[in-house]
Amino acid sequence: MNYYDADIQFKYELSERKIFRLTLVLSQDMDAEPCKNYELKGG
């Protein structure tokens, strides 16, 4: 894997993480209580 491939892979993982975080935030907004309980249990 050369530098160019590694850079693309890094950017891809970064955007995946952003999408995941956005989804998480949106789901917490929709039903905050279950998510908080879920986090407390260490789910």
Secondary structure as a PSIPRED ss2 file (coil, helix, strand):
# PSIPRED VFORMAT (PSIPRED V4.0)

   1 M C   1.000  0.000  0.000
   2 N C   1.000  0.000  0.000
   3 Y H   0.000  1.000  0.000
   4 Y H   0.000  1.000  0.000
   5 D H   0.000  1.000  0.000
   6 A H   0.000  1.000  0.000
   7 D H   0.000  1.000  0.000
   8 I H   0.000  1.000  0.000
   9 Q H   0.000  1.000  0.000
  10 F H   0.000  1.000  0.000
  11 K H   0.000  1.000  0.000
  12 Y H   0.000  1.000  0.000
  13 E H   0.000  1.000  0.000
  14 L H   0.000  1.000  0.000
  15 S H   0.000  1.000  0.000
  16 E H   0.000  1.000  0.000
  17 R H   0.000  1.000  0.000
  18 K H   0.000  1.000  0.000
  19 I H   0.000  1.000  0.000
  20 F H   0.000  1.000  0.000
  21 R H   0.000  1.000  0.000
  22 L H   0.000  1.000  0.000
  23 T H   0.000  1.000  0.000
  24 L H   0.000  1.000  0.000
  25 V H   0.000  1.000  0.000
  26 L H   0.000  1.000  0.000
  27 S H   0.000  1.000  0.000
  28 Q H   0.000  1.000  0.000
  29 D H   0.000  1.000  0.000
  30 M H   0.000  1.000  0.000
  31 D C   1.000  0.000  0.000
  32 A H   0.000  1.000  0.000
  33 E H   0.000  1.000  0.000
  34 P H   0.000  1.000  0.000
  35 C H   0.000  1.000  0.000
  36 K H   0.000  1.000  0.000
  37 N H   0.000  1.000  0.000
  38 Y H   0.000  1.000  0.000
  39 E H   0.000  1.000  0.000
  40 L H   0.000  1.000  0.000
  41 K C   1.000  0.000  0.000
  42 G C   1.000  0.000  0.000
  43 G C   1.000  0.000  0.000
